[in-house]
Amino acid sequence: MVYVLGLIILVLIGIIIFLAYQLNTKEHHYQYKNRKIASMESSYENKIQELQTTIKELNDTAYTHTVTRIGNIDYFIDRCNSLFERYPNSAFTIVGFSISNMGKINQMFGPSEGDKVMIHTAEILKACAPSGSTYAHVNSNLFGILFRDADEEDILRTIDTITFQLKKYSPTFAVTVSFGIYAIDKERTSDSLMDIMNCTLLAQKAIKDPKHQNYAYFTEELNRTYNENRQMSQEMEEALEQHKFIVYLQPMISLHSYQIISAEALIRWDYPGKGILSPYAFLPLFESSTLIQKLDYYVWEECCKVIRRWIDNKITPMPIAMNISPIHLQSTTFIDTLEKLLKSYLISKDLLILELPERGVANASKEVGEIIGQLKERGFTLCIDNFGSVHSPLNLLKDYPIDRIKLDRSFLNRNVNSDEGLTILRYLIAMAKELDLTVITEGVESMEQANFLTDIGCDIAQGYFFAKPLTVRLFDQLNKSMLRTLYRPSEYYPTFEDFEKDVDILTQMMQRVG
């Protein structure tokens, strides 16, 4: 009995020792797990912090303009939408502004100086943006400010501050700026922020005298213009395919033979519901975008077709003057396009005259001069168009390998009514003749102007006095007729009646003497 009881006690002691061992083992295991979990939690916290830092850096990069280091367009959209939602009852106004002469700054002082101007503009924005507003560098040359519950005086005060600070930027050159103001209409919630920024750009273009007032409001009238322009731009591609753009030819008259010797190609748009549109109705829109390139290519090919038709129909072809928009002078691509057209239609280069606009070549860059040089080397006839419309520095006549100059109609009108102006015209034409240049004057509207130009040695005249721009069919009909019947030179040709009168006068004088 004692033996059994001792055995039971030993078994119980063994069980207790086993259980104690198990508990100790589990406690060590739990401690290990706790240490492991703590280590993992610390590691995860570090990784989370690293990820948060990375996300913040990515957000900062994604929402920051690379040059000016202020918010970019994505930041601006995000902040504006946030403010719209947060303050649904507030009145918001967006001001978009651009450095008006940034192109000239880059051209004269280099892109690095242009970047410095942008950075300086961003610093000004940081300093003068009122509380409750947000601002950003929207794109290369457009900044935006969103005002909340600001009256007109506050907005104009900010505009004046930015303008004044930018004027002080450099003693070497001026920095000019244009502002477009858009008051957000809550009922027009469909307008995207980019549409609004485009509206501020449109308002900037409506500024008439930036020296007097460098800001303009976006109005309903501008809105209608914007919508019409947008619709017109969208319809252009289809109009080109359907040949709704029609090439007209305006005769260019030799003041030596009084015959048509060439023509200028002018474009018209047969617009549904509006009839034939003058280029003044759509060219400014197209020239502000790359649409002008497509239109020019179309006009050039249409001119080649006209010349080819003349040749095929045994009609003596005459040169056609075609306009080269300034945007083409940024690369040599258009030269290859011209040569392909000539090769395709089997036309010689002497049948095309390339008219380079004065505003595109005056004070142009070295690259533009090299492109003009390539045109001459490849055998094209070059003419500076609108000479005298702006300032027309005389070095244009010696710096570029041109063959012709075309005096602008405004230059003729400004100078034909005064002795000083007539002297300027006379000596300009004489100088051009000394340089072996052909001189053309456009905008001739009277017999007196034609006679004067003939007397001072102008070679060619163009204007409504001779003929307005005509369809190709009407141009051909006019060319077949004797133009001499439409224009009589000012020289005096005595008749037999005049001779008889002179004889009678001489006879009477002799009788009185006798």
Backbone torsions as a table, in degrees:
resi	resn	phi	psi	omega
1	MET	NA	-43.9	178.0
2	VAL	-65.4	-37.0	179.4
3	TYR	-62.5	-44.9	-179.2
4	VAL	-64.1	-42.9	-178.4
5	LEU	-63.8	-39.5	179.0
6	GLY	-66.2	-37.5	178.7
7	LEU	-64.5	-38.4	-179.9
8	ILE	-65.3	-41.2	-179.1
9	ILE	-63.6	-41.5	178.7
10	LEU	-62.3	-40.4	179.2
11	VAL	-63.5	-43.1	-178.9
12	LEU	-64.7	-41.3	178.0
13	ILE	-61.5	-41.2	178.6
14	GLY	-61.8	-41.1	179.5
15	ILE	-63.9	-41.8	-179.2
16	ILE	-64.2	-42.9	179.2
17	ILE	-63.7	-40.1	179.4
18	PHE	-63.6	-44.5	-180.0
19	LEU	-65.6	-38.2	178.0
20	ALA	-64.4	-41.0	178.1
21	TYR	-62.4	-43.2	179.8
22	GLN	-62.3	-43.2	179.4
23	LEU	-63.9	-41.5	179.8
24	ASN	-64.4	-42.5	178.7
25	THR	-61.8	-46.2	-179.7
26	LYS	-63.9	-37.7	179.2
27	GLU	-63.4	-43.1	176.0
28	HIS	-62.2	-39.6	179.4
29	HIS	-63.5	-45.2	179.7
30	TYR	-64.2	-39.7	177.2
31	GLN	-62.4	-39.6	177.8
32	TYR	-63.0	-45.6	179.7
33	LYS	-62.2	-42.2	180.0
34	ASN	-62.0	-44.5	177.5
35	ARG	-61.5	-40.7	179.4
36	LYS	-64.5	-45.3	-179.9
37	ILE	-63.3	-42.9	178.6
38	ALA	-60.9	-41.1	178.5
39	SER	-64.6	-42.7	179.6
40	MET	-65.2	-41.6	179.0
41	GLU	-61.4	-42.5	178.9
42	SER	-63.5	-41.4	179.0
43	SER	-64.2	-43.1	180.0
44	TYR	-65.2	-39.2	178.4
45	GLU	-61.6	-41.3	177.9
46	ASN	-63.4	-43.8	180.0
47	LYS	-64.9	-39.2	178.6
48	ILE	-63.3	-42.6	178.3
49	GLN	-63.1	-40.5	177.7
50	GLU	-63.4	-43.6	178.9
51	LEU	-63.4	-42.3	178.9
52	GLN	-62.3	-40.4	177.7
53	THR	-64.1	-43.1	178.9
54	THR	-63.2	-44.0	179.7
55	ILE	-62.1	-41.3	178.5
56	LYS	-63.0	-43.3	179.3
57	GLU	-64.0	-40.6	178.2
58	LEU	-64.9	-41.5	178.3
59	ASN	-63.7	-42.4	178.9
60	ASP	-60.9	-41.6	179.2
61	THR	-67.0	-44.0	-177.7
62	ALA	-67.6	-29.0	-175.3
63	TYR	-106.3	10.5	-177.1
64	THR	-120.8	134.4	176.6
65	HIS	-70.9	134.8	-171.8
66	THR	-66.7	-27.0	-177.0
67	VAL	-92.2	-53.3	-172.1
68	THR	-89.0	-13.5	177.8
69	ARG	60.8	27.7	167.8
70	ILE	-114.8	177.8	-177.3
71	GLY	-56.3	144.9	177.9
72	ASN	-101.7	-165.8	-175.5
73	ILE	-63.3	-39.8	179.0
74	ASP	-63.8	-41.6	176.6
75	TYR	-61.6	-43.7	-177.3
76	PHE	-63.1	-44.7	179.1
77	ILE	-62.3	-45.6	-178.8
78	ASP	-62.5	-46.3	-178.6
79	ARG	-67.6	-41.1	-179.6
80	CYS	-64.5	-46.1	179.7
81	ASN	-62.4	-37.0	178.3
82	SER	-64.2	-42.6	179.4
83	LEU	-68.5	-37.3	177.8
84	PHE	-60.2	-42.7	-178.2
85	GLU	-72.6	-36.3	-176.0
86	ARG	-74.7	-32.3	-178.0
87	TYR	-125.8	72.2	-175.2
88	PRO	-65.7	-20.8	-177.4
89	ASN	-98.6	2.6	-178.8
90	SER	-82.5	158.4	174.3
91	ALA	-98.4	128.6	-176.8
92	PHE	-117.3	142.2	175.5
93	THR	-132.3	132.9	177.2
94	ILE	-109.4	132.0	175.3
95	VAL	-114.8	122.5	173.7
96	GLY	-109.1	135.4	179.2
97	PHE	-140.0	151.4	-177.2
98	SER	-132.3	153.0	171.8
99	ILE	-78.7	108.8	-170.8
100	SER	-62.5	-37.2	-175.2
101	ASN	-106.4	29.8	-179.6
102	MET	-61.9	-37.1	178.8
103	GLY	-59.5	-44.1	179.9
104	LYS	-68.2	-36.8	178.4
105	ILE	-62.7	-46.0	178.2
106	ASN	-62.4	-39.7	-176.6
107	GLN	-69.7	-41.1	-174.1
108	MET	-86.6	-34.1	-173.5
109	PHE	-119.0	-4.2	176.5
110	GLY	96.6	155.9	-178.9
111	PRO	-61.0	-30.2	-179.3
112	SER	-64.1	-37.5	176.8
113	GLU	-68.5	-36.9	176.2
114	GLY	-61.6	-40.0	177.2
115	ASP	-63.4	-38.4	178.6
116	LYS	-63.0	-38.7	177.2
117	VAL	-63.2	-41.6	179.2
118	MET	-63.6	-43.6	179.5
119	ILE	-63.3	-41.5	178.1
120	HIS	-63.4	-39.7	178.1
121	THR	-62.5	-41.5	178.3
122	ALA	-62.6	-39.8	178.4
123	GLU	-64.5	-38.2	177.2
124	ILE	-63.0	-42.2	179.1
125	LEU	-60.4	-44.1	179.3
126	LYS	-58.1	-38.7	-174.2
127	ALA	-79.2	-32.4	-170.3
128	CYS	-111.9	-4.5	179.3
129	ALA	-65.6	125.7	-177.2
130	PRO	-70.1	158.9	177.9
131	SER	-63.1	146.0	-178.1
132	GLY	87.0	-4.6	179.3
133	SER	-104.3	168.6	171.9
134	THR	-137.7	154.1	-174.7
135	TYR	-144.8	164.2	-178.4
136	ALA	-164.8	161.1	170.7
137	HIS	-95.3	98.2	-168.5
138	VAL	-69.6	-48.6	175.1
139	ASN	-151.1	-162.7	-169.6
140	SER	-52.3	-39.6	-177.0
141	ASN	-138.7	36.5	-179.6
142	LEU	-140.8	124.3	175.4
143	PHE	-111.3	152.2	179.7
144	GLY	-132.1	144.4	175.1
145	ILE	-130.9	130.4	173.9
146	LEU	-104.3	118.0	178.1
147	PHE	-98.4	138.4	176.1
148	ARG	-115.3	123.8	178.1
149	ASP	52.0	42.1	178.3
150	ALA	-104.5	135.7	177.5
151	ASP	-83.1	171.8	-174.7
152	GLU	-60.2	-37.0	-178.9
153	GLU	-62.2	-41.4	178.7
154	ASP	-64.1	-42.2	-178.5
155	ILE	-65.1	-46.7	-179.0
156	LEU	-67.0	-31.6	177.2
157	ARG	-65.2	-41.2	177.2
158	THR	-64.2	-42.1	177.9
159	ILE	-60.5	-44.4	179.6
160	ASP	-63.1	-39.4	-179.9
161	THR	-63.9	-47.3	179.5
162	ILE	-62.1	-43.8	179.8
163	THR	-60.3	-46.6	-177.6
164	PHE	-64.9	-43.9	-178.9
165	GLN	-65.5	-37.4	179.4
166	LEU	-70.4	-31.9	177.8
167	LYS	-63.5	-28.4	-178.5
168	LYS	-85.0	1.0	-172.0
169	TYR	-59.0	-47.6	-174.1
170	SER	-144.5	139.3	174.0
171	PRO	-78.5	-11.7	-176.2
172	THR	-83.6	-38.9	-178.0
173	PHE	-146.6	157.9	-179.9
174	ALA	-89.7	147.4	172.1
175	VAL	-114.0	112.0	-178.6
176	THR	-104.0	149.4	-174.1
177	VAL	-139.8	144.5	179.5
178	SER	-123.7	139.0	-175.7
179	PHE	-119.0	137.6	170.9
180	GLY	-116.6	131.9	-174.8
181	ILE	-112.9	127.6	-178.2
182	TYR	-127.7	112.7	175.2
183	ALA	-85.2	118.5	-173.9
184	ILE	-73.0	126.5	178.0
185	ASP	-93.7	118.1	-176.0
186	LYS	-63.7	-24.2	-179.7
187	GLU	-75.1	-19.9	-179.4
188	ARG	-102.6	63.0	-176.4
189	THR	-72.5	-10.9	-177.7
190	SER	-76.7	-15.6	-179.5
191	ASP	-68.2	121.7	176.3
192	SER	-77.4	163.6	-178.6
193	LEU	-63.8	-36.0	178.3
194	MET	-67.9	-35.6	174.9
195	ASP	-61.9	-40.9	179.5
196	ILE	-65.1	-42.9	178.9
197	MET	-63.3	-37.3	175.5
198	ASN	-64.0	-34.2	177.2
199	CYS	-66.5	-37.5	177.1
200	THR	-65.8	-34.6	175.6
201	LEU	-64.2	-41.5	178.7
202	LEU	-63.4	-38.8	177.3
203	ALA	-64.7	-37.8	177.8
204	GLN	-59.9	-41.0	-178.9
205	LYS	-67.8	-20.0	-179.3
206	ALA	-82.5	-4.4	179.5
207	ILE	-67.3	123.6	-174.3
208	LYS	-89.5	-42.4	-178.0
209	ASP	-133.0	87.3	-175.1
210	PRO	-62.3	-24.7	178.0
211	LYS	-69.6	-31.3	179.7
212	HIS	-86.3	-44.0	-179.4
213	GLN	-151.1	116.6	-173.4
214	ASN	-101.7	25.0	176.5
215	TYR	-137.4	156.5	176.9
216	ALA	-150.1	149.0	178.4
217	TYR	-91.3	145.2	172.3
218	PHE	-79.0	120.2	-175.3
219	THR	-112.8	171.9	177.9
220	GLU	-64.0	-34.5	177.5
221	GLU	-63.9	-43.7	175.7
222	LEU	-63.8	-35.0	179.1
223	ASN	-64.0	-41.9	177.4
224	ARG	-63.5	-43.0	177.9
225	THR	-60.9	-42.6	179.9
226	TYR	-61.2	-46.1	-179.6
227	ASN	-64.8	-40.1	177.8
228	GLU	-64.7	-41.4	178.9
229	ASN	-64.8	-40.8	179.6
230	ARG	-64.4	-41.9	177.8
231	GLN	-64.8	-40.9	-180.0
232	MET	-63.4	-39.9	179.2
233	SER	-64.3	-41.5	180.0
234	GLN	-66.6	-32.2	-177.1
235	GLU	-83.7	-11.9	-174.3
236	MET	-61.8	-45.5	-177.1
237	GLU	-57.4	-46.6	179.8
238	GLU	-65.4	-38.4	179.8
239	ALA	-64.8	-36.5	177.0
240	LEU	-64.8	-44.9	-179.4
241	GLU	-63.6	-35.0	-178.0
242	GLN	-91.4	6.4	179.4
243	HIS	56.1	42.6	175.3
244	LYS	-79.7	-14.8	172.5
245	PHE	-87.6	126.8	-173.4
246	ILE	-117.1	131.1	177.7
247	VAL	-84.7	123.7	172.5
248	TYR	-103.9	153.0	178.6
249	LEU	-119.3	126.1	174.0
250	GLN	-104.1	123.1	-176.9
251	PRO	-60.6	143.6	172.9
252	MET	-115.2	122.4	-166.8
253	ILE	-105.1	129.6	173.5
254	SER	-71.4	127.1	177.5
255	LEU	-83.7	5.5	174.2
256	HIS	-99.0	-40.5	-177.3
257	SER	-111.0	-10.5	-177.9
258	TYR	58.3	36.7	177.1
259	GLN	-124.0	157.9	174.3
260	ILE	-70.7	123.8	179.7
261	ILE	-118.9	-11.0	176.6
262	SER	-166.6	-178.8	-179.0
263	ALA	-149.7	152.5	173.1
264	GLU	-103.0	133.3	177.9
265	ALA	-82.2	124.0	178.7
266	LEU	-125.8	142.1	-172.6
267	ILE	-101.7	144.5	173.6
268	ARG	-131.4	154.1	-179.8
269	TRP	-117.5	118.5	174.8
270	ASP	-81.1	88.1	-170.8
271	TYR	-93.3	126.7	-178.3
272	PRO	-57.3	127.1	177.5
273	GLY	86.6	-14.0	-178.7
274	LYS	-121.1	-8.7	-180.0
275	GLY	81.2	-154.0	-177.9
276	ILE	-81.5	115.9	-178.4
277	LEU	-91.3	137.0	173.1
278	SER	-69.4	152.8	178.0
279	PRO	-59.9	-24.1	178.4
280	TYR	-63.5	-19.2	-178.2
281	ALA	-81.5	-20.3	-176.3
282	PHE	-136.2	-22.6	-177.7
283	LEU	-61.4	-42.4	178.2
284	PRO	-56.9	-36.9	177.9
285	LEU	-66.2	-47.6	-177.3
286	PHE	-67.6	-34.3	-178.5
287	GLU	-69.8	-19.4	178.4
288	SER	-85.4	3.4	179.4
289	SER	-144.4	-176.0	179.5
290	THR	-78.6	-0.7	179.4
291	LEU	-60.6	-29.7	-176.9
292	ILE	-64.4	-30.1	179.0
293	GLN	-63.8	-46.6	179.9
294	LYS	-63.2	-40.1	-179.5
295	LEU	-66.3	-41.5	178.4
296	ASP	-61.5	-45.4	178.6
297	TYR	-57.8	-40.9	179.3
298	TYR	-63.0	-47.0	-178.5
299	VAL	-63.0	-43.8	-179.2
300	TRP	-59.0	-43.1	-179.4
301	GLU	-68.4	-38.3	178.0
302	GLU	-62.3	-37.5	177.3
303	CYS	-64.2	-42.1	177.5
304	CYS	-61.9	-37.9	178.3
305	LYS	-64.0	-41.7	179.5
306	VAL	-61.1	-47.7	-179.0
307	ILE	-63.9	-40.3	178.6
308	ARG	-63.3	-38.4	179.3
309	ARG	-66.8	-40.1	176.0
310	TRP	-57.5	-47.9	-178.3
311	ILE	-62.6	-45.3	-177.6
312	ASP	-65.5	-27.8	-178.9
313	ASN	-99.3	19.0	175.9
314	LYS	60.8	28.4	174.7
315	ILE	-97.9	129.7	-179.3
316	THR	-60.7	116.5	-177.0
317	PRO	-73.0	149.1	175.2
318	MET	-124.5	154.9	-178.3
319	PRO	-63.2	143.5	174.9
320	ILE	-115.3	128.9	178.0
321	ALA	-87.7	126.1	-178.1
322	MET	-118.7	140.5	-179.7
323	ASN	-79.9	137.2	175.0
324	ILE	-111.9	108.3	-177.7
325	SER	-66.2	149.2	-177.0
326	PRO	-55.5	-30.5	-177.1
327	ILE	-61.7	-26.8	180.0
328	HIS	-68.9	-26.1	-174.5
329	LEU	-76.8	9.3	177.4
330	GLN	-86.5	-16.3	177.9
331	SER	-155.2	171.5	-178.2
332	THR	-91.7	6.5	-176.3
333	THR	-57.0	-40.8	-175.2
334	PHE	-66.7	-26.6	179.0
335	ILE	-64.8	-44.0	177.4
336	ASP	-62.3	-38.7	178.4
337	THR	-62.3	-44.1	178.6
338	LEU	-60.8	-44.2	-177.6
339	GLU	-67.9	-35.0	176.8
340	LYS	-64.8	-40.5	178.1
341	LEU	-63.1	-45.3	179.3
342	LEU	-60.7	-41.8	179.7
343	LYS	-68.3	-40.0	-178.1
344	SER	-64.8	-39.2	-176.4
345	TYR	-100.3	7.1	176.6
346	LEU	53.6	55.3	-177.1
347	ILE	-120.5	138.3	178.2
348	SER	-80.4	153.6	-175.0
349	LYS	-67.5	-23.0	-178.8
350	ASP	-71.0	-6.3	178.1
351	LEU	-94.1	2.2	175.5
352	LEU	-122.7	135.2	174.2
353	ILE	-117.4	123.9	-178.4
354	LEU	-95.2	116.7	-179.3
355	GLU	-95.9	112.9	-180.0
356	LEU	-95.7	122.7	-176.8
357	PRO	-66.0	138.2	-178.7
358	GLU	-56.2	-39.6	-178.6
359	ARG	-66.5	-19.0	-180.0
360	GLY	-88.9	-16.5	-176.6
361	VAL	-117.6	-18.4	178.0
362	ALA	-68.0	128.9	-178.9
363	ASN	55.6	33.4	-177.5
364	ALA	-75.6	164.9	-179.8
365	SER	-74.3	168.9	178.4
366	LYS	-60.6	-37.0	-179.0
367	GLU	-63.0	-40.5	178.7
368	VAL	-63.9	-42.1	177.6
369	GLY	-59.9	-38.0	179.0
370	GLU	-68.3	-36.5	178.2
371	ILE	-66.8	-41.8	176.7
372	ILE	-62.3	-38.9	176.6
373	GLY	-62.0	-39.0	177.9
374	GLN	-64.5	-39.8	178.2
375	LEU	-58.9	-44.5	179.8
376	LYS	-65.9	-41.9	179.8
377	GLU	-62.1	-31.5	-179.6
378	ARG	-85.3	1.9	170.8
379	GLY	94.3	15.6	179.3
380	PHE	-85.2	147.0	174.3
381	THR	-85.4	126.6	-173.6
382	LEU	-114.8	138.9	178.9
383	CYS	-134.5	134.0	172.6
384	ILE	-87.0	116.4	-176.7
385	ASP	-88.0	155.8	176.4
386	ASN	58.2	33.7	179.5
387	PHE	-62.7	124.9	-178.4
388	GLY	95.5	0.4	-178.5
389	SER	-74.4	-29.4	179.9
390	VAL	-118.5	-80.6	179.5
391	HIS	-136.1	-27.7	175.8
392	SER	42.9	70.3	177.4
393	PRO	-58.1	140.8	-175.3
394	LEU	-66.9	-17.6	178.7
395	ASN	-67.4	-13.9	173.4
396	LEU	-58.2	-34.0	-175.5
397	LEU	-71.9	-25.7	-178.1
398	LYS	-106.4	-23.6	-174.5
399	ASP	-84.1	-22.4	-176.5
400	TYR	-117.6	144.0	-178.6
401	PRO	-80.8	66.9	-176.0
402	ILE	-95.1	160.4	179.9
403	ASP	-108.5	-26.1	-173.2
404	ARG	-141.8	156.6	165.0
405	ILE	-128.4	142.8	177.1
406	LYS	-116.2	113.5	-179.5
407	LEU	-70.4	130.8	-178.5
408	ASP	-69.1	149.7	-178.6
409	ARG	-59.7	-36.6	179.6
410	SER	-66.4	-33.8	178.1
411	PHE	-65.2	-41.2	177.6
412	LEU	-65.1	-46.8	-176.9
413	ASN	-65.9	-33.8	-179.1
414	ARG	-70.4	-30.0	-169.9
415	ASN	-107.9	-10.5	-172.8
416	VAL	-81.8	-11.4	-174.2
417	ASN	-104.8	13.6	177.6
418	SER	-144.7	154.4	179.7
419	ASP	-63.5	-40.0	179.3
420	GLU	-63.5	-41.9	-179.7
421	GLY	-65.1	-41.2	178.2
422	LEU	-62.9	-36.7	178.0
423	THR	-64.9	-41.7	178.1
424	ILE	-60.2	-46.9	179.5
425	LEU	-59.9	-45.9	-176.4
426	ARG	-60.7	-47.2	-176.5
427	TYR	-75.1	-31.0	176.2
428	LEU	-64.0	-45.1	179.3
429	ILE	-66.7	-39.9	177.8
430	ALA	-61.6	-41.9	179.4
431	MET	-64.9	-42.1	178.4
432	ALA	-62.4	-38.5	179.1
433	LYS	-66.6	-35.8	177.0
434	GLU	-63.3	-30.7	178.9
435	LEU	-87.7	8.7	177.9
436	ASP	62.5	38.2	177.3
437	LEU	-101.9	142.3	172.1
438	THR	-80.5	132.4	-176.8
439	VAL	-108.8	127.4	178.1
440	ILE	-119.8	141.0	175.3
441	THR	-123.2	125.9	177.4
442	GLU	-101.8	164.3	179.4
443	GLY	80.7	22.6	178.5
444	VAL	-75.2	121.0	-172.3
445	GLU	-126.4	4.3	-178.9
446	SER	-149.0	160.3	176.5
447	MET	-62.3	-39.6	-179.1
448	GLU	-61.2	-43.6	178.5
449	GLN	-63.5	-43.5	-180.0
450	ALA	-63.0	-43.2	179.7
451	ASN	-64.1	-43.0	179.6
452	PHE	-62.2	-45.6	-179.8
453	LEU	-62.0	-37.4	177.2
454	THR	-63.7	-42.9	-177.7
455	ASP	-64.6	-33.7	-175.5
456	ILE	-96.2	8.0	169.9
457	GLY	94.8	12.8	175.5
458	CYS	-64.5	140.7	-174.7
459	ASP	-86.4	-43.9	-170.4
460	ILE	-135.5	142.3	177.2
461	ALA	-124.7	151.1	-179.8
462	GLN	-144.6	131.8	179.9
463	GLY	165.4	174.0	-175.5
464	TYR	-66.5	-20.5	177.3
465	PHE	-60.7	-36.1	179.4
466	PHE	-90.2	-52.5	-179.5
467	ALA	-170.8	143.4	173.1
468	LYS	-81.6	170.9	174.8
469	PRO	-58.9	135.7	-173.3
470	LEU	-124.6	155.0	169.7
471	THR	-64.4	161.2	-177.8
472	VAL	-59.1	-38.5	179.9
473	ARG	-62.4	-47.8	-179.9
474	LEU	-68.5	-34.3	176.4
475	PHE	-61.3	-44.2	179.2
476	ASP	-62.6	-39.8	179.1
477	GLN	-64.7	-41.8	178.6
478	LEU	-65.3	-39.0	-178.4
479	ASN	-64.8	-29.3	179.5
480	LYS	-75.5	-26.4	-178.0
481	SER	-81.3	166.7	179.0
482	MET	-83.2	107.5	-178.7
483	LEU	-66.2	-22.7	-179.2
484	ARG	-59.7	-25.1	178.2
485	THR	-75.2	-18.7	-179.9
486	LEU	-89.6	-22.2	-176.5
487	TYR	-139.6	127.1	177.9
488	ARG	-110.8	129.7	177.8
489	PRO	-67.0	166.0	-173.4
490	SER	-85.7	-4.7	-178.2
491	GLU	-62.0	150.1	-178.5
492	TYR	-95.0	123.1	177.9
493	TYR	-114.8	107.4	-177.3
494	PRO	-67.6	146.5	177.5
495	THR	-106.4	173.7	177.3
496	PHE	-63.1	-35.9	178.1
497	GLU	-62.0	-42.1	177.9
498	ASP	-62.3	-40.1	-179.0
499	PHE	-64.1	-42.8	179.8
500	GLU	-62.8	-38.5	178.3
501	LYS	-65.5	-41.1	179.5
502	ASP	-62.6	-40.1	179.0
503	VAL	-63.3	-42.5	179.1
504	ASP	-61.6	-43.3	-179.9
505	ILE	-63.6	-43.4	180.0
506	LEU	-63.8	-40.1	-180.0
507	THR	-62.0	-45.3	180.0
508	GLN	-62.6	-39.5	-179.5
509	MET	-65.1	-40.0	-178.5
510	MET	-66.9	-38.3	179.9
511	GLN	-64.3	-38.6	-179.3
512	ARG	-67.4	-38.5	-180.0
513	VAL	-66.5	-41.7	-179.3
514	GLY	-66.9	NA	NA
